[in-house]
Amino acid sequence: MRLPFLSICALGIAAAFAQPATASERYGERPPLVVSPDLSAPWVLQLQRAPVGARHHGTHGNRALPNARVVVSAPPRPARPQAATVPAPQFETRPALVQTVAAAGAAAHQTRPSLDPRFLPQVVAYDGPHKPGTIVVDTVQNFLFLVEEGGTARRYGVGTGRPGFEWAGRHTVTMKREWPDWRPPQSMIERERKRGIELPAHMAGGPDNPLGARALYLGSTLYRIHGTNQPWTIGRAVSSGCIRMRNEDVIDLYQRVRVGTEVIVI
């Protein structure tokens, strides 16, 4: 019976000297875990953003693995190609002065009334007493008729004398001029000066000239059938007694009549 007793004593002595393992020994610092790139799952590759040696808290089933250090061995990323720099397109800009003039012209055009289509040139029936070749100006309806053969007349819209400047009579064309100069009479210069408008004593012919592209002078008077630089006034009583037409219309009339043509203003 001594042998069993000695065995029991030996076990007791071994138990006395044995120390239980502490938590720090069980969960102490662990060696790095190296993961091969070809086995790296996407969730593992996310760890490469952290510095080497950073501590991560992972999970293994439902048991936490504290103080686990993971080092991911991943191949270096290829450098991203740099996009080619494309220069911004260059656009030609109009000079500020040109833009200003264009804008002013567009604004002025919007404020002007449009021409009534009935004042555009057209051929109409005519049964009056005047012979072909005669010019008849109706200052009431603001029409000019060039009588033609076959009971017809070529009709144009005109601007006529405003109130106080109306007149009627019979004259002949005594002179024809292309792009005529303008010399306003002294009475007109003084009249306009009272309105605060200073007229020039002479203006060379051109697009800005109030007489426009052509002029037919009537007898020995100061009156003319002429073009205008204000075509929107056609069909109105606006002049100082002259008969004004659109430039394209007075050019057409100019080519159809001769010096000596009879002009009747009614």
C-alpha positions as CSV (number, residue, x, y, z in Angstrom):
1,M,0.0,0.0,0.0
2,R,3.0,2.4,0.1
3,L,3.2,2.8,-3.7
4,P,-0.3,4.3,-4.1
5,F,0.4,6.6,-1.2
6,L,3.6,7.8,-2.8
7,S,1.8,8.5,-6.1
8,I,-0.8,10.6,-4.3
9,C,1.9,12.6,-2.6
10,A,3.8,13.2,-5.9
11,L,0.6,14.5,-7.5
12,G,0.0,16.8,-4.5
13,I,3.5,18.2,-4.7
14,A,3.2,18.8,-8.4
15,A,-0.2,20.6,-7.9
16,A,1.3,22.7,-5.2
17,F,4.1,24.1,-7.5
18,A,1.8,24.4,-10.6
19,Q,0.6,28.1,-11.2
20,P,-2.6,28.8,-13.2
21,A,-2.1,30.6,-16.5
22,T,-3.0,34.3,-16.4
23,A,-5.2,36.2,-19.0
24,S,-2.2,38.3,-20.1
25,E,-0.3,35.1,-20.9
26,R,-3.2,33.6,-22.8
27,Y,-3.8,36.7,-24.9
28,G,-0.4,38.3,-25.1
29,E,1.2,39.9,-28.1
30,R,0.9,37.6,-31.1
31,P,3.2,37.3,-34.0
32,P,2.1,39.1,-37.2
33,L,-0.3,37.2,-39.5
34,V,1.0,37.3,-43.1
35,V,-1.6,36.9,-45.8
36,S,-0.6,36.0,-49.3
37,P,-1.9,38.5,-52.0
38,D,-3.6,35.8,-54.0
39,L,-5.6,34.7,-50.9
40,S,-6.5,38.1,-49.8
41,A,-10.2,38.6,-49.7
42,P,-11.6,42.2,-50.3
43,W,-12.3,42.7,-46.7
44,V,-8.7,41.9,-45.8
45,L,-7.4,44.2,-48.5
46,Q,-9.2,47.1,-46.9
47,L,-6.8,46.7,-43.9
48,Q,-3.8,47.8,-46.1
49,R,-4.9,51.4,-45.6
50,A,-3.9,51.2,-41.9
51,P,-0.2,51.6,-41.0
52,V,1.8,48.4,-40.5
53,G,1.7,47.4,-36.9
54,A,-1.7,49.1,-36.2
55,R,-4.0,47.0,-34.0
56,H,-7.3,45.8,-35.4
57,H,-10.2,44.2,-33.6
58,G,-11.4,41.3,-35.7
59,T,-14.0,38.6,-35.0
60,H,-13.7,34.9,-35.2
61,G,-17.2,33.5,-35.0
62,N,-18.7,35.0,-32.0
63,R,-15.4,35.3,-30.1
64,A,-13.4,38.5,-30.2
65,L,-9.8,38.4,-31.0
66,P,-8.3,41.3,-29.1
67,N,-4.8,42.7,-29.9
68,A,-4.6,40.8,-33.2
69,R,-2.1,42.4,-35.5
70,V,-2.5,41.8,-39.2
71,V,0.1,42.6,-41.9
72,V,-1.2,42.3,-45.4
73,S,1.4,41.6,-48.1
74,A,-0.2,43.1,-51.3
75,P,1.4,43.8,-54.6
76,P,2.1,47.5,-55.3
77,R,-0.6,49.3,-57.1
78,P,0.3,50.4,-60.7
79,A,0.6,54.2,-61.1
80,R,-2.6,55.8,-62.5
81,P,-2.0,57.3,-65.9
82,Q,-2.2,61.1,-65.9
83,A,-4.9,62.5,-68.0
84,A,-3.7,64.6,-70.9
85,T,-4.1,68.3,-70.3
86,V,-6.4,69.8,-73.0
87,P,-6.2,73.5,-73.4
88,A,-9.5,75.4,-73.1
89,P,-10.9,76.4,-76.5
90,Q,-10.4,80.0,-77.4
91,F,-13.3,82.0,-78.9
92,E,-13.0,85.2,-80.8
93,T,-14.9,88.0,-79.2
94,R,-16.3,91.0,-81.0
95,P,-14.9,94.4,-79.9
96,A,-17.0,96.1,-77.2
97,L,-17.7,99.0,-79.5
98,V,-19.2,96.8,-82.2
99,Q,-21.3,95.0,-79.6
100,T,-22.6,98.3,-78.2
101,V,-23.5,99.6,-81.7
102,A,-25.2,96.3,-82.6
103,A,-27.2,96.3,-79.3
104,A,-28.2,99.9,-79.8
105,G,-29.3,99.3,-83.3
106,A,-31.4,96.2,-82.2
107,A,-33.0,98.2,-79.4
108,A,-33.8,101.1,-81.7
109,H,-35.4,98.7,-84.3
110,Q,-37.7,97.2,-81.6
111,T,-39.0,100.7,-80.8
112,R,-39.9,101.5,-84.4
113,P,-43.3,100.5,-85.7
114,S,-43.3,98.0,-88.5
115,L,-44.4,99.0,-92.0
116,D,-48.0,98.2,-92.9
117,P,-47.9,95.7,-95.8
118,R,-50.4,97.7,-97.8
119,F,-47.7,100.4,-98.3
120,L,-45.4,98.0,-100.1
121,P,-45.3,98.3,-103.9
122,Q,-48.0,96.6,-105.9
123,V,-49.8,96.8,-109.2
124,V,-53.5,98.0,-108.9
125,A,-56.4,98.8,-111.2
126,Y,-56.6,102.4,-112.2
127,D,-59.4,104.1,-114.1
128,G,-58.5,107.8,-113.5
129,P,-58.3,110.5,-116.1
130,H,-54.5,110.7,-116.2
131,K,-52.5,109.3,-119.1
132,P,-49.8,106.6,-118.7
133,G,-46.5,107.9,-117.4
134,T,-48.2,110.4,-115.0
135,I,-47.3,110.4,-111.3
136,V,-50.3,111.0,-109.0
137,V,-49.8,111.5,-105.3
138,D,-52.7,111.0,-102.9
139,T,-51.8,112.9,-99.7
140,V,-54.9,111.6,-97.9
141,Q,-54.2,107.9,-98.3
142,N,-50.4,108.4,-98.6
143,F,-50.0,106.6,-101.9
144,L,-48.1,107.4,-105.0
145,F,-49.4,106.0,-108.4
146,L,-47.4,105.7,-111.6
147,V,-50.1,105.3,-114.2
148,E,-49.4,102.5,-116.7
149,E,-51.0,101.2,-119.9
150,G,-54.0,98.9,-119.8
151,G,-55.9,100.5,-116.9
152,T,-53.4,99.7,-114.2
153,A,-51.0,101.7,-112.0
154,R,-47.9,100.9,-110.0
155,R,-48.7,102.0,-106.4
156,Y,-46.1,102.9,-103.7
157,G,-46.6,103.9,-100.1
158,V,-45.2,107.4,-99.2
159,G,-44.8,109.8,-96.4
160,T,-46.4,113.2,-96.9
161,G,-46.5,116.7,-95.3
162,R,-47.5,116.8,-91.7
163,P,-50.3,119.2,-90.6
164,G,-49.4,122.7,-91.6
165,F,-47.2,121.6,-94.5
166,E,-49.8,120.0,-96.8
167,W,-50.0,121.2,-100.4
168,A,-51.5,120.3,-103.7
169,G,-50.6,121.2,-107.3
170,R,-49.3,120.2,-110.7
171,H,-45.6,120.2,-111.5
172,T,-43.1,118.4,-113.7
173,V,-39.9,116.6,-112.9
174,T,-37.1,119.1,-113.6
175,M,-34.1,117.2,-112.3
176,K,-33.1,113.7,-111.1
177,R,-30.2,113.0,-108.7
178,E,-28.7,109.9,-107.3
179,W,-27.7,110.1,-103.6
180,P,-28.3,113.8,-103.6
181,D,-26.8,116.3,-101.2
182,W,-29.1,118.1,-98.8
183,R,-29.1,121.8,-98.2
184,P,-32.0,122.6,-95.9
185,P,-33.6,126.0,-96.5
186,Q,-33.0,128.7,-94.0
187,S,-36.6,128.7,-92.8
188,M,-36.2,125.0,-91.9
189,I,-33.0,125.6,-90.0
190,E,-34.5,128.4,-87.9
191,R,-37.7,126.4,-87.3
192,E,-35.7,123.3,-86.1
193,R,-33.4,125.5,-84.0
194,K,-36.4,126.6,-82.0
195,R,-37.1,122.9,-81.2
196,G,-33.5,122.5,-80.0
197,I,-32.3,120.8,-83.2
198,E,-29.3,122.2,-85.1
199,L,-29.4,121.3,-88.8
200,P,-26.3,121.5,-90.9
201,A,-26.1,124.0,-93.8
202,H,-25.0,121.1,-96.1
203,M,-25.0,117.3,-95.9
204,A,-23.3,115.2,-98.5
205,G,-25.3,112.3,-100.0
206,G,-25.2,108.9,-98.3
207,P,-27.2,106.5,-96.3
208,D,-27.6,109.0,-93.4
209,N,-28.8,111.8,-95.6
210,P,-32.6,112.5,-95.2
211,L,-33.0,112.6,-99.0
212,G,-32.1,109.0,-99.3
213,A,-30.9,107.2,-102.4
214,R,-32.7,109.2,-105.2
215,A,-34.5,112.5,-105.6
216,L,-36.9,113.8,-108.3
217,Y,-37.1,117.7,-108.1
218,L,-40.5,119.2,-108.7
219,G,-40.6,122.3,-110.9
220,S,-38.9,125.4,-109.3
221,T,-40.2,124.5,-105.8
222,L,-38.3,123.2,-102.8
223,Y,-40.3,120.0,-102.9
224,R,-39.0,116.7,-104.0
225,I,-40.0,113.0,-104.3
226,H,-37.1,111.4,-102.5
227,G,-35.9,108.5,-100.5
228,T,-35.5,108.5,-96.7
229,N,-33.2,107.3,-93.9
230,Q,-36.4,106.7,-91.8
231,P,-38.4,104.0,-93.7
232,W,-40.7,103.3,-90.7
233,T,-42.4,106.7,-91.4
234,I,-43.8,105.6,-94.7
235,G,-47.6,105.8,-94.7
236,R,-47.7,108.8,-92.4
237,A,-48.0,112.5,-92.6
238,V,-44.5,113.4,-91.2
239,S,-42.5,115.6,-93.7
240,S,-42.1,119.3,-94.3
241,G,-43.9,119.0,-97.6
242,C,-41.7,116.6,-99.6
243,I,-42.9,113.2,-100.7
244,R,-40.7,110.5,-99.2
245,M,-40.4,106.9,-100.2
246,R,-38.4,103.8,-99.1
247,N,-35.0,103.9,-100.8
248,E,-35.7,100.7,-102.7
249,D,-39.0,102.1,-103.9
250,V,-37.7,105.5,-105.0
251,I,-34.9,103.7,-106.9
252,D,-37.5,101.7,-108.8
253,L,-39.6,104.8,-109.6
254,Y,-36.4,106.7,-110.6
255,Q,-35.7,104.1,-113.3
256,R,-39.2,104.3,-114.7
257,V,-39.6,108.1,-115.2
258,R,-37.8,110.8,-117.0
259,V,-37.2,114.5,-116.7
260,G,-40.4,116.2,-117.8
261,T,-42.8,113.6,-116.2
262,E,-46.0,115.2,-115.0
263,V,-46.6,115.1,-111.2
264,I,-50.0,115.7,-109.8
265,V,-50.4,116.1,-106.0
266,I,-53.9,115.9,-104.6
